[in-house]
Amino acid sequence: MESNDPVHPIFRNAPQPEAKLWRYLSFAKFASLLHSQQLHFTPVDHLDDHFEGAWPRTDLQYWTSERMLLAFNVPAFTEDMRRRVVASCWFESPHESAAMWRLYAPGNEGVAIATTFGKLDNLIKTAAKAKPMWLFGAARVTYIDHANVGWIEELGADERRLNVLMPFMFKNISYEHEKEVRALIISSMEEIGSNGIDLPVSLNEFIDEIVDNPFCQTWFTEAVAGVAEHYGLESKRRRSSLSPDVFYMDRKQGRGNS
């Protein structure tokens, strides 16, 4: 997994440090984040998308050809690595997403937190110092049609040699709406436990915004406010830009609010 390039091949498609990242959470996961003051990384083999860590079909055919298998069984290696890779997944956008609210904080509850790519990247680079033999990094995922489009065939003749860990930065094209930025921790020598990995994080420095579900009730807003205040994060809270409370038009009067 070593590379002379300061940026590992699978992490080259990185956003700018100031790029805004969102994570949409249930209230329980939000409270757990604040209580533990740790960012959780989930084992890839525990994610519910069966395309995680999978090579596109034509790439799999390439790797399983007789000539390639004689050299190194890449599919078997990649499958084995699913137990050695953990991920923290984020949505990249300068704005809130109604779709992400519905998908990851369904109902009228849930919380979104916002940070920047630079802060996420710094967090994992700091953690990397304690595990110099592991691979840490973050970048945008590549969305690909696993059934019909290969990645290897798209590589130009002058491009660097492909990396066998690349499938962990692939997502199926059907998830393209998620605009995912993914932070990975990869262990080369040992399996990572089923509970994943938790990285200590300074919440006041890491979190830029805490946003309530746009359609939540007053009691929920008060609950989020109470938890945020308890952990000294009340200054980070703001109302959702999608909330009816901040909508600019007075429908009863038929005119905009002044």
N, C-alpha and C positions, 0 to 999 in steps of 0.2 A: 504493500500500500504506500510505500515511500515514493516521493517525487522530488526532483530538484527544483521544480517550479514552486514558488512560495504559495501559490494557490493550487490546491489539488485539482486534477482534471474534472472531477464531478461537481466542483463548487465554483466553476468559472462564471456561470450565469448569475451573478450576484447583483442585487439592487444597489443603488447608491446608499450611503450610510443614513441619509435623512429620510429615506423611504418609510412611509407609515405602514405599520403592521397591526393587524387586529387579531384577537382571539375571542371567540364567542363561547360563553360558558354557562352552564347551569349555575344556579345560586350555590348549590352544594360544592361544586368544583371551585367556584370563586372564593367561598369561605375557606375551603381547604388550602388554596394557594396562599391566602393571607395568613392563616394560622401556621402553616408549615414554613412559610417564607422560602419555598423551594419551587422551582419550575420542573414539572414532571416531563420525562421523556418516555414514551410508550414503546415497547418492543414491536418491531415491524410485524412479526408473526402473530401479534395480537390485534392488529388492525383488521377491520371487517372487509377491506377491499382485497379480493383474491389476486388482483393484478400487482399488488405490492411485491417488489423484488423480482418480477417476472420479465424475461426477455421477450421482445416482440416475436411473433411466429417465425418470420423469415430469419431473424437473428438466431433463434433457437435451432433452426435447420442448419444454419452455417456452423454453429458451435458443435452440433452433434454429427456433422459429417465425419466420415472415417478418418480423413486427414487431420482434422482438428482434434478429435478425441484421442488420437495417438499422442498429441502434444500435451494436452491438459483438458480435463473435463470441466469446462467453465460452467455449464448449467448446474452440475452437482456442487461446485464451489459456491456459486451464488445462492443456491437453495440453502446450503449449510450456513451461510452468512446471515440468513434471516433471523437466526437465533443470537446473533452478535451485533445487531443494529437496533438502535432506539431513535425515535424521532419526536420532535416538537414541531407542530404544524401551525402556520399562520396565514392569514389572508392579507394580501398586499393591496392597498387602495388608500387614496387620500380621503375617501368618504365611507360612511357606513353602507352596509349592504342589507337590503330587505330580505334577500334570499338567504343570507347567512344567519340572520336572526331566526328565520323560519326553520332552517336545517339544524342549527346547533344550540338554539335557545328557544325551543318551541313553546307554544302557549303564550301566556302573557307575563312570563317571568324570564329570568336570565340576565346576564351581565356581559358586556363586552369591555375588554381592556385594550388599550392601544399603547404601542411603544414604537421604536424605530429599528430598522435593520442594524444600524450601527450598534445599538445597545444589545441586541440579541447576539450579534457577532462577537462583541467584546466579552459577553458572559461566557460563551463557549470557549473562546480563546484563553480566558483566565482559567477555566476548568481544565483545559488541555495541559497546563503546566504540571498538574498532579499525575497525569497519565501520558507520559511522552511516547509510549509505544502504541497508543490508541490514535484513531483519526477523528478529529473534530472539525466541523465546518457547517456552513449554511449558504443557501442559494435558492433561486427559483427552481421549481421542478420543471421538467420538460413533459409536455402533454403529447401523447403519441397514440396512434391507432394500432394497438397491439396486433390485431388480426390481419391488417392489410398493409402496414407501412413498417419497414425495418429501419433501425437506426444505423447499423453498420453500413448499409448501402448508400446512406446519405453522406458519409464521411468523404471529404475530398482527399485526393492523393497526397496533398501537402499538409494534411492535418496530423496532429500528434497521435500516437498510438492510442487506441480506445482503451478505456479502463473497465475491468470486469466488475467493478462496483457500481457502474452507471445505472443499472435498473433501480437502485434505491433512490434515484432522483427522477425516475419516470413516474408518471401517472397516466391512466387511461384518458383518452380524449373526452370521454363522457363527463369527466370531472373538471373540465377546463374553466367552468364558471367559478371555481374556488380560488383561482389566482394564487396558488399556494407558494409560500416561501417556507422551506423546510430546513430545520437544524438537525444534523445527525451526529450521533456518537457511535463509532464503530470500533469494536474490540477485535483484534486480529488473532488472539490466542485463547480466549476463554468465552464461554457462553455468558450472556447477560441474563440475570434472573428474570422470572416472569413478572416481577413487580416493576421492572424498568429501572430507570435512574432518575434521581432528583438532584438538581443543582441548586445550591444556596443562591439566593438573589436578594439584593437590597431593593425592596419594593418601591421605596420612595424615589430611588434613582431610576429604576427600570420602567415603572408604569408612568405614562404621560397622562392618560385619561381613563376614567371609569364611567361607563355609560349604562344606564338602566334600559331594559327592554322598552321600546317606544310605546307599547300598549299596556304597560303594567298598571296596576292599581296603586292607590296612594299608600296602602299598607306595605306594599313591596318596596316602593321608593324609600319609605321610612326605614325599612329593614336594611336595605343596602347602605343608606346613610349612616345608620348606627354602627354597622360593621366597619365601614370605611373610617369613621371617626375613631373607633376603638384602636385601629392600627395606624392612626395618624395620617390618613390618606384623604381626609374630607376635601382638601383643596383640589384633588384630582377629579372630583365628580362633576359631571355636567349632564344636562338633559339631552336625550336623543334628538338629533335633527329631524327625525322622522315622527316625532311625537305629535299627536294632535294639539298638545298644549302650546307648541311653538309654531303651529301652522299660521301662515300670514293672512289668510282670507277669512273674513267674517261671512259665512254662508247665509246667515239669517238676514243680514243687511245687504248681501250681494256686492260687497266692496272689500277692498283690502284694509287690514288693520293699520292704523297710523301709529 
